[in-house]
Amino acid sequence: MTTARDLMIVALEVPPLRDVGQGDLSLALAGAEAVDLVRAGAFVLDGDLIVPGPPTTPQDPLLAAAESSFVRTEPYESVEDWLWRRGRELAAAYAARMAADGLVARPRGRLLAARSAPMPVDSPARQRATARWASDEPVLATLATALGLREEPAEGFPGPLDEAVVTVLASTGDALAELQAVRQRRSIEDAGFDNMWQAL
């Protein structure tokens, strides 16, 4: 299993502290993929640029797709630029893959199934994700915090993490904060537009 699947399972089970949209989840999933790939040696960082190494051919098809999406010629792509590109519709891709693998199911009953999101079924994948979540494993915990699924404890999460992983997690947090800021600006602009029409 992968960090992205673990994060997806947690996101389906844990009530968020704030609204979490598909775009937020997609960016966080891309960040989780990047962590697994840098740890596997699929790329190294030159500053914040992704420099791909020899293909590692992950067994997970979505992680393999993530690796194959790297820009392999100079000028290389920054982590954040890759996150935005890779993150397009990624939550939907994970939901479809997990449904195909039998890892999620809709609640029983026609009305419940129609109105409710799929939930993780009891499986080794869910047990692994739950164990990582319960232990405050730092990568999963940091991604979940950036996504708005939990608060960061005052003492931080247990570590340490290597520099490349920290850079990927920081870039993911920056991308999520940027998306939130864009959403807030649009909300303010829309409210101002509505007020202008009401005043006419």
C-alpha positions as CSV (number, residue, x, y, z in Angstrom):
1,M,0.0,0.0,0.0
2,T,1.0,3.6,-0.4
3,T,0.9,6.8,1.7
4,A,-1.7,8.2,-0.7
5,R,-4.1,5.3,-0.1
6,D,-3.6,5.6,3.6
7,L,-4.4,9.3,3.4
8,M,-7.5,8.6,1.3
9,I,-8.7,6.1,3.8
10,V,-8.2,8.5,6.7
11,A,-9.9,11.3,4.8
12,L,-13.0,9.1,4.2
13,E,-13.2,8.2,7.9
14,V,-12.1,11.3,9.9
15,P,-14.5,14.3,10.2
16,P,-12.5,17.3,8.9
17,L,-11.9,20.5,11.0
18,R,-12.8,22.6,8.0
19,D,-14.3,22.1,4.5
20,V,-12.1,19.8,2.5
21,G,-12.7,20.0,-1.2
22,Q,-11.7,17.6,-3.9
23,G,-9.0,19.9,-5.0
24,D,-7.5,20.0,-1.5
25,L,-7.6,16.2,-1.3
26,S,-6.1,15.8,-4.7
27,L,-3.1,18.1,-3.9
28,A,-2.5,16.2,-0.6
29,L,-2.6,12.9,-2.4
30,A,0.0,14.1,-4.9
31,G,2.1,15.2,-2.0
32,A,1.8,11.7,-0.5
33,E,2.8,10.1,-3.8
34,A,5.9,12.4,-4.0
35,V,7.0,11.4,-0.5
36,D,6.8,7.7,-1.3
37,L,8.7,8.3,-4.6
38,V,11.5,10.3,-3.1
39,R,11.9,7.7,-0.4
40,A,12.1,5.0,-3.1
41,G,14.8,6.9,-5.0
42,A,12.6,7.7,-7.9
43,F,13.9,11.3,-7.8
44,V,16.2,13.6,-5.9
45,L,15.8,17.3,-5.2
46,D,18.0,20.0,-6.6
47,G,16.7,22.8,-4.4
48,D,13.0,22.4,-5.0
49,L,13.4,20.9,-8.4
50,I,12.5,17.2,-9.1
51,V,15.4,15.5,-10.8
52,P,14.2,12.0,-11.8
53,G,16.4,9.0,-11.3
54,P,16.2,5.6,-13.0
55,P,12.6,4.3,-13.0
56,T,11.6,2.3,-9.9
57,T,8.5,0.8,-11.4
58,P,6.2,0.9,-8.4
59,Q,3.7,-2.0,-8.1
60,D,0.8,0.4,-7.3
61,P,-0.6,1.6,-10.7
62,L,-1.3,5.2,-9.5
63,L,2.1,5.6,-8.0
64,A,3.6,4.2,-11.2
65,A,1.6,6.8,-13.1
66,A,2.9,9.5,-10.8
67,E,6.5,8.5,-11.5
68,S,6.0,8.4,-15.2
69,S,4.7,12.0,-15.1
70,F,8.0,13.5,-14.1
71,V,9.7,15.9,-16.4
72,R,12.9,14.1,-17.3
73,T,14.7,16.8,-19.2
74,E,16.0,20.2,-18.1
75,P,14.7,22.6,-17.0
76,Y,13.2,20.3,-14.4
77,E,9.9,21.0,-12.6
78,S,9.5,22.3,-9.1
79,V,7.8,20.1,-6.5
80,E,4.9,22.6,-6.2
81,D,4.4,22.8,-10.0
82,W,4.4,19.0,-10.2
83,L,1.8,18.8,-7.4
84,W,-0.6,21.2,-9.2
85,R,-0.2,19.2,-12.4
86,R,-0.4,15.8,-10.9
87,G,-3.1,16.7,-8.5
88,R,-5.8,17.4,-11.2
89,E,-8.7,15.0,-10.5
90,L,-6.4,12.8,-8.4
91,A,-8.9,12.2,-5.6
92,A,-11.4,10.9,-8.1
93,A,-8.8,8.6,-9.6
94,Y,-8.0,7.2,-6.1
95,A,-11.7,6.8,-5.3
96,A,-12.2,4.8,-8.5
97,R,-9.1,2.6,-8.0
98,M,-10.0,1.8,-4.4
99,A,-13.6,1.0,-5.4
100,A,-12.3,-1.4,-8.1
101,D,-10.0,-3.0,-5.5
102,G,-12.8,-3.5,-3.1
103,L,-11.3,-1.2,-0.4
104,V,-14.4,1.0,-0.1
105,A,-18.2,0.4,-0.2
106,R,-21.2,2.6,0.0
107,P,-23.5,2.2,3.0
108,R,-26.4,-0.3,2.6
109,G,-29.8,0.9,1.7
110,R,-30.8,2.8,-1.3
111,L,-31.2,6.2,0.4
112,L,-28.0,5.9,2.4
113,A,-26.0,4.7,-0.6
114,A,-27.3,7.6,-2.8
115,R,-26.5,10.3,-0.2
116,S,-23.3,9.0,1.4
117,A,-19.7,8.8,0.3
118,P,-18.1,5.4,0.1
119,M,-16.5,4.2,3.3
120,P,-13.4,2.0,3.8
121,V,-14.2,-1.6,4.4
122,D,-12.4,-3.7,7.0
123,S,-9.2,-4.8,5.2
124,P,-5.5,-5.0,5.7
125,A,-5.3,-1.6,3.9
126,R,-7.6,0.0,6.4
127,Q,-5.8,-1.6,9.3
128,R,-2.5,-0.2,8.1
129,A,-3.9,3.3,7.6
130,T,-5.6,3.2,11.0
131,A,-2.3,2.1,12.7
132,R,-0.3,4.9,11.0
133,W,-3.0,7.4,12.0
134,A,-3.1,6.2,15.6
135,S,0.7,6.3,16.0
136,D,0.9,9.9,14.7
137,E,3.3,8.7,12.0
138,P,4.8,12.0,10.9
139,V,4.2,12.0,7.1
140,L,0.6,11.0,7.3
141,A,0.0,13.3,10.3
142,T,1.6,16.3,8.6
143,L,-0.4,15.7,5.4
144,A,-3.6,15.3,7.3
145,T,-2.9,18.5,9.3
146,A,-2.3,20.5,6.1
147,L,-5.5,19.1,4.7
148,G,-7.5,20.2,7.7
149,L,-8.2,16.7,9.2
150,R,-6.5,17.5,12.5
151,E,-4.6,20.1,14.6
152,E,-0.9,19.9,14.9
153,P,0.2,19.2,18.5
154,A,2.2,21.9,20.2
155,E,5.2,19.7,20.4
156,G,5.0,18.7,16.7
157,F,4.9,15.1,15.4
158,P,7.6,12.5,16.1
159,G,10.4,12.4,13.6
160,P,12.9,12.9,12.3
161,L,12.3,13.2,8.6
162,D,15.0,13.6,6.0
163,E,15.4,16.9,4.2
164,A,13.8,15.8,0.9
165,V,10.7,14.6,2.6
166,V,10.4,17.8,4.6
167,T,10.7,19.8,1.4
168,V,8.0,17.8,-0.3
169,L,5.7,18.2,2.8
170,A,6.4,21.9,3.0
171,S,5.6,22.3,-0.8
172,T,2.4,20.4,-0.3
173,G,1.4,22.6,2.6
174,D,2.2,25.7,0.5
175,A,0.1,24.5,-2.4
176,L,-2.9,23.7,0.0
177,A,-2.6,27.2,1.6
178,E,-2.5,28.8,-1.8
179,L,-5.6,26.9,-2.9
180,Q,-7.4,28.0,0.3
181,A,-6.4,31.6,-0.3
182,V,-7.7,31.6,-3.9
183,R,-11.0,30.1,-2.6
184,Q,-11.3,32.8,0.0
185,R,-10.5,35.6,-2.5
186,R,-13.2,34.3,-4.8
187,S,-15.7,34.1,-2.0
188,I,-15.0,37.7,-1.0
189,E,-15.2,38.8,-4.7
190,D,-18.5,37.0,-5.1
191,A,-19.9,38.5,-2.0
192,G,-18.9,42.0,-3.1
193,F,-20.5,41.4,-6.5
194,D,-23.7,40.3,-4.8
195,N,-23.7,43.4,-2.6
196,M,-23.2,45.7,-5.6
197,W,-26.3,44.3,-7.3
198,Q,-28.3,44.6,-4.1
199,A,-27.3,48.2,-3.9
200,L,-28.5,49.0,-7.4
